[in-house]
Amino acid sequence: MTDASSLEVPSREPCAFCEYLAGRRPYTVLWRETKVAVLVTREQRGIAHLLALPVEHRETILDLEQTEAAPLMIAIRDAANAIDEAYERPGIAIWQNNGLPAHQQIPHLHFHVAGTLPEGGTDFGDVRELAVSETDAIAGRLRSFVPEFNGAERRLFT
């Protein structure tokens, strides 16, 4: 459970997202700022499926600090814009889960941002896990469409 609520969250130690952000496990980081990061997920449920999350470990939306909320929302918007520009999808899906009953699988707050599939929607079934080289290629396509951030430094990863 989180300190701020009674939500039942998955227990996974160490946190996979914290491991990725610390560079201890390979993963494609599209960009990183002081408060937030955007990753290319290995489980592509749409055409370009990204994850926006706070850099500091926060289990659920209820744990998000006031100073993290605006940068996170801007990152979600910018991720959606990059997908729209790079892939010209007819729709963008954004979702987020809090607690086991809501199907949260990793106990670190994250928002999914995905371009829709040709038939519409996104794939919530079993999807193939991509290799990091494949998610790096997705990041390569998106990088030229990531806008500069007008506050804190935005560091693109190449």
Secondary structure, 3 states (H helix, E strand, C coil): CCCCCCCCCCCCCCCHHHHHHCCCCCCEEEEECCCEEEEECCCCCCEEEEEEEECCCCCCHHHCCHHHHHHHHHHHHHHHHHHHHHHCCCCEEEECCCCHHHCCCCCCCCEEEEECCCCCCCCCCCCCCCCHHHHHHHHHHHHCCCCCCCCCCCEECC
